[in-house]
Amino acid sequence: METVIGLKGKDYVMLAADTMLAKNIYFLRDNCSKIRVLSSNSMVGVIGNEGDSTKFADFIATRVSLYEIANGYSMDTPIVIHFARQHLLSSLASRIKFVVSMLVACFDMKRGANLCYIDSKGALQYLNYSGQGIGHSVSMSIFHTMWKPDLSIEDGLAIVRRCVTEIQSRLIVNLRQFEIFLLDKSGVRKLESFCPQPVPDQIFPQRLIPDALK
């Protein structure tokens, strides 16, 4: 019951993920961030089992920060992607298995913007747009129709919001709020969260209360 989507535009990458934390059919809270900033030029959106996704994202972010402290410069973006995938594959070969899927977004001046899809089995693919979770199938048709290589930030944000609106209107699971992060040559920054429009009261008729109970 989670969703993370992303797209690559003209010299930037954008990720969006819902903030809902649920257990089975129960809603717990609505402030769970699923996008983790790894460095000034990389970020990752991780979904899966709550404990697994949090621990996995923390481990990757800690190792990337340690590399930067030890060497005095940021980890190269292909190395960030390879390290995240290798750690997932190593866990699958051990008794401690991370059940996570992710989108890794990177940017550097040599290679530009990159969006990488890594599924729960470690399969890796560089894509222009993608998603993980239950909102993936709803978003793909919108991406396929509206995406183009020279998207501006405003156009990319409009596409992401269109996807979120469609997810919120077509799925029975209420993913009520989405965080949106942007990565470009200026680094990572968080954009305004996107929330659904409130449902008008007139849609739900007032319950008839017997006079004896008033």
C-alpha positions, 0 to 999 in steps of 0.5 A: 500500500505504498507508492514512489514515482519519479521522472527525469527531465531537462537536467533534473530528477524528481521523486514523489512518494506517499507519507502513509504508514500502515500495518496490514489494513490499519492506518498508523500515521501520515508523516512517514518519509520514504525519500532519503537524501543520500548526498548533495547529488543523490537521493533514494525513494524506498518502499517495502516492509517498514522496518526493512525500508527504514533500515536499508535507507539508513545504512545506504545514507550512512555509508555514503556520508562516511565515504564523503567524510573519509575521502573529502568528496562525494561518492560517484553517482554510478557507485551509489547505484551499484552500492545500493544494489549490491547491498540488496543482493547481498541481503538476499543471499543471506538469512537477513533479507530486505524486502524493499524496492527503490528508485535512485535519483542521481545528478552529476555534471559529467553524466547529467541526471539519472533515474534508476529502477531497482526492484526487490530482487535486485534487477536494475534499469535506467529509465526516464520515468518509473514507479514502485508500489501500487500506484505504479500501474496508474502512473505509467500511462500518464508518463507515457503520454506526457513525458518528453526529454526536454521537460522543464521543472514546471512541466515535470511537477505538473506531470507528477501532480497529475499522477498523484491526483489519478492515484488518489482518485482511482485506488481504494487505498487513500494515499492522502499526501505525497512528498516531492523532492527535486535534484539538479545541479543546485542539489536536493531540495524538497518541494511543496507536498501535494495533498488531495482536495477535501471531499465536499460534505454534500457528497455524504448525506446527513445521517437521520437521527431519531428525535428521541436521541437528539 
